[in-house]
Amino acid sequence: MRWTIGATLRIAQAMTDARFGLDARVTLPGAFALDGGGELATIDVAYETYGTLAADRGNAVLVCHALTGDQYLASTHPRTGKPGWWARMVGPGKPIDTDRLFVICANVLGSCMGSSGPASIDPASGRPYAMTFPVITIRDMVRAQAALLDHLGIARLSAVVGGSMGGMQALSWAATYPERVRACVVIASAARHSAQNIAFHEVGRQAIMADPDWRGGDYYGGTPPTAGLAVARMAAHITYLSEAGLTAKFGRKLQARDAKTFGFDADFQVESYLRHQGLAFTDRFDANSYLYITRALDYFDLAEEHGGVLANAFLGTATRFCVVGFDTDWLYPTSESRTIVHALNAAGARASFVELRSPFGHDAFLLDSPELDRVMAGFLGAGA
C-alpha cells in the first residue's frame, strides 16, 4: 500500500480505527538534508502500526529495529512468512501492550523493506540509486522517523524503545528531540561503535564487495552478490551469540555424519548452522543496504555529536531512561550500558539500569526472557 502526503487525514483515521498490523508507506516530499552534506529530494518511509491511537495522541510508542530488522515488528513477514521479530514482546497484554499503547515501527532510511535506500528509484535517473545513494547516519534515520511522526500528527512519544542499533536510534531520539520523548528504553546497545565493531563490519563489507556479482553495487535487474552477503551475515551472526551458547548448542558435534571427511564440507554442526543463516539472509536483505547501514553504525558516536562529552547529549532532559544489558553480550557489553548510565547521571537525567543474565549473548533481547519482559512491562507501565 502506497500513501502520499495528501492522505494524512485518511491515514490518521485508519490508525485510530486499527487494532493490529496496519502496513503502510508514505512519501514525504521536500528536500531531506543528511548529516553527510547530501540530500534526498523526497523520502519514502515504510511502517507498521499496532493498537489504537488515543484521541489525545498521547499513547504512541516508537519501536526502532536493529541492523537487519524491519517494520514487521509483530506481524508475519511478507517475504519469509515468519512471525515478527519481536512478536513475543508486542501485542495485547504483552510487555508493550497494544491494548493500551499505539505502537509504530518504521523501516530505517537506507534499508530495503520499503523505506528509501540504495535499491530505490532515483527520480533524477529513473534507475535504482545503487551506490549513488548518499551515505546516512543513525541521526538521519531518526530525522526520517520524526518526519513520519510529523506527517501522522504525533507531536510527542510516550516512549521510544530499541535494542542493538534500535537502542542507538532511541538514544539519538532522546538527544535530538528531548521534548518529544517522555521515556526511552535502550537495550543491548552502546553510545558509539567500538574499533572491534567497526572491524567486524569491514570484514562483511569487503566480503560483499569482493563478490564478482556486486559489480560496484550495480547489480539490480541481474544476479545479486548473494555469496558475499551470506559470508557477511555469517561473520556478523557470530557476534550476536555467546561462546557458551554456541558450545551448549553445537559443541564440536558433527553434521549428519559419523566421522570427519578431511575435506572442506560442513563437517561440524556449527558450520552448517552459519551457512544456513547466511543463505537465508540473502532471501530478505539487499547487499547494498547492508553496506550503508553498517557504515551508519560505524559512524555513530553520540558524544562526538555533542562536543565530545556524552553527558552533554542529555543536559536538561526530562526524559526517563531505562538501560538494559546482558552479561554474555560481547558485541555491546554491559560496560557500554554503564557508560550511558554514567552520562545520564552526570546530566541529571532520571535513569534506571539493569544487567540481566542470559546464555544467549547479544541476541538475548530478541529471545524469550521473562526478566526483560518484567523490566519492560514495569517501566512502560510506570507513567511512560
Buried (B, 14 or more C-beta within 10 A) or exposed (E): EEBEEEBBEEBBEBBEEBEBBBBBBBBBEEEBEBBBEBEBEBBBBBBBBBBBBBEEBBBBBBBBBBBBBBBBBBBEBEEEEEEBBBBBBBBEEBBBBBEBBBBBBBBBBBBBBBBBBBBBEBEEEEEBBBBBBBBBBBBBBBBBBBBBBEBBBBEEBBBBBBBBBBBBBBBBBBBBBBEBBBBBBBBBBBBBBBEEBBEBBBEBBBBBBEBEBBBEBBBBEEEBBBBBBBBBBBBBBBBBBBEEBBEEBBEEEBBEEEEEEEEEEBBBBBBBBBBEBBBBBBEBBBBBBBBBBBBBBBBBBBBEBBEEEBBBBBBEBEBBBBBBBBBBBBBBBBEBBBBBBBBBBBBEBEBBBBBBEBBBBBBBBBEEBEBBBEBBBEBBEEEB
